[in-house]
Amino acid sequence: MTDILNITTLDKYFDGIKALDRFSCRVRQGEILGLIGPNGAGKTTLFNVLTGFLRCDGGRAFFQGKNVVGKTPHRIRGMGVSRTFQKLRLIRQMTVLENVLLAFQDQPGESLTRVFLQSGRCHSQDGTNQERALAYLKDVGLYEKAGDLAGSLSFGQQKLLSLVCCLVSDPELLLLDEPVAGINPSMMEKILSIIQNQARNGKTIVMIEHNMDVVSHICERVVFMDMGQKISEGTPEEVKNDPKVIEAYLD
């Protein structure tokens, strides 16, 4: 199976403390990879480095053969990498539909030149984006909420909306930071089903998750992190029974 992401010896320091310590990992095309470990292990820091929100202090990360280290979040997203955040980055004072529309890449209306010289194209693209956004919302069961403020949604619905905003750019690689944490079982089942469907359609997913039942159910492979390092890698069962993993959790 082809590697879509190759991470090599990434380092990241915060005030002399190593958040990433020569972390290396390969992610295969079309797989769902679980990223697990105790709080403070470096999991979200890794996502922040891979998506340009933090600069690393060493190492490289190649997505489809191109180094993403040092590039801006907008550039990396344009390359085909999209993510969710543990703390949801929705604009609560805007509607559900408006949040989804903001997630589209390279909209014609973002350029003043296009607005004045290609106004017809801008209106056409805006209409297309709205149709696509509504189709996504219908697929996930949020169509009736399209005109509601994002802040009025339940926490589970906000998690679902955040995932939709991640998907509309049609990324090849999705980095999901605790996509089902803190939600009820029915919403969890819905979100996991969406994630699995993305993998069936050829997308690649790396997800941070603490619930080992979820990890065992959905992930083909797991990487366990602790203190910025990769401690163990393998199937969920192999990692769960690795003495180094057991020791890290006991400590």
C-alpha angles and dihedrals in degrees: 000000000000120000113236095182127033116186116190127192098321115188128191127175130195112192091331094314116118111233091171118029113193089310115188130179142149123218119203125224112263098008131124106228120193118216110199139167142115123301110285093026092126100256099129090038087058091052091048091053094046092051098044099252090116131031115229124226095224145348135055140256122201120199111192088342096309123109111240096183111115096014123122122258090247092052093048092048088051089054090061106270119124132172148185125222132231088229102050114243099208123138098238095193092058127074125263090251093049091053090054093046091053089058095064115108126239098358113191091232091063090076120069089206091057092045092058101032102032103030093143091055091047092054091046093050092046089054092049092049091050091051091050092046092051090047090054091048091049092050092055097040099254098107093106089053095053094109096041122100112262089232091062093062123099116256091257092051090049089053089051092048090050089055091050090052087053093051102047093078087060095232125193092214124040120194108196119191108205094322095179103033116130099005133117122266096255093053090044090055091049094050093045089051090053091050092050091049090053090055091048087055091056100265121136121228133194111185132186109217138161098192105092092194088060092045093050091048100048111020125082092192136019136204118201117207130193129170091354095305134107104246101173141002133188143078116340090256094049093050094044090055097042108121090220090057093047090049093049092053093045091051 
